Amino acid sequence: MPTATAADTVDRVFAPIQHYTRGFLIAKSTDAYGMALGFASGSQFWVVGRAGVLGSCPAEVAAAAIAFEPLDAVHRAWTAVPVGLTHYDVALHYRDRIAAWGEQAFDRTSPDTLDIVDELGRRIIDAAPAALGALFTGWRRLAAPTSLPSRAALTIHLLRELRGAAHIAAILACGLTPLDAILAAPHPPPRTGAAYAERMGYRGPFRDPAEVRQQRLDAERLTAAIIVPYFATLAPAELARFCAAVEHTCTAAMLQG
């Protein structure tokens, strides 16, 4: 029977998870849904949809929880909630869009595979402490859909939020600011450097990313180390099954999309 370690599983599953969830985040249909609700842009829907689990808190609190978005951009989104909706309502809309995306993306994925993603993924998610992050915990409290493809999609989103919360802690622990992390991100262009920071709404002049490159790499390693104990909740054979199911599910969904 194949087995895996928690550390190896962390290293393997988050690239497909991030690629899959990014497909939903940047989809024109997601933007269109947010704008149909009354937002000026899809990015405003993303800000309030993601941080709305905090309720109608001050924009500064939402910006602190998101961490990587400029305060003025969060403030514009936070004060643009359409009439008749609360911030929490928008989060529920966002959850439902994640579920609908999963229904479409996973319509050819076997129920057995989706069940592994959902059941074992939830055990990892439930092993993490609430103190890991406000957004992660807020999303974890939302009711899960009844449909298996929808549940699996939400579980994958929660795994991304789990890593996101750990990443914020790791960035700060390594002496970086969120802007530093964006400038020196170890991703291929265009998702790194000054141009990427400007696209996100930051304004220069910026520091030389080389000044913090090593700290940024250290933060990646620390992020993984923070979440390894939660993955270790699963037995080695379960980790192997979970890893294979996530890779298959996310890759197949991206190819289909």
Secondary structure by P-SEA (a helix, b strand, c coil): cbbbcaaaaaaccaaaaaaaaaaaaacaaaaaaaaaaccccaaaaaaaaaacccccccaaaaaaaaccccaaaaaaaaaaccccccaaaaaaaaaaaaaaaaaaaaccccaaaaaaaaaaaaaaaaaccccccaaaaaaaaccccccaaaaaaaaaaaaaaaaaaaaaaaaaaacccaaaaaaacccccccccaaaaaaaccccccccccccaaaaaaaaaaaaaaaccccccccaaaaaaaaaaaaaaaaaaaaac
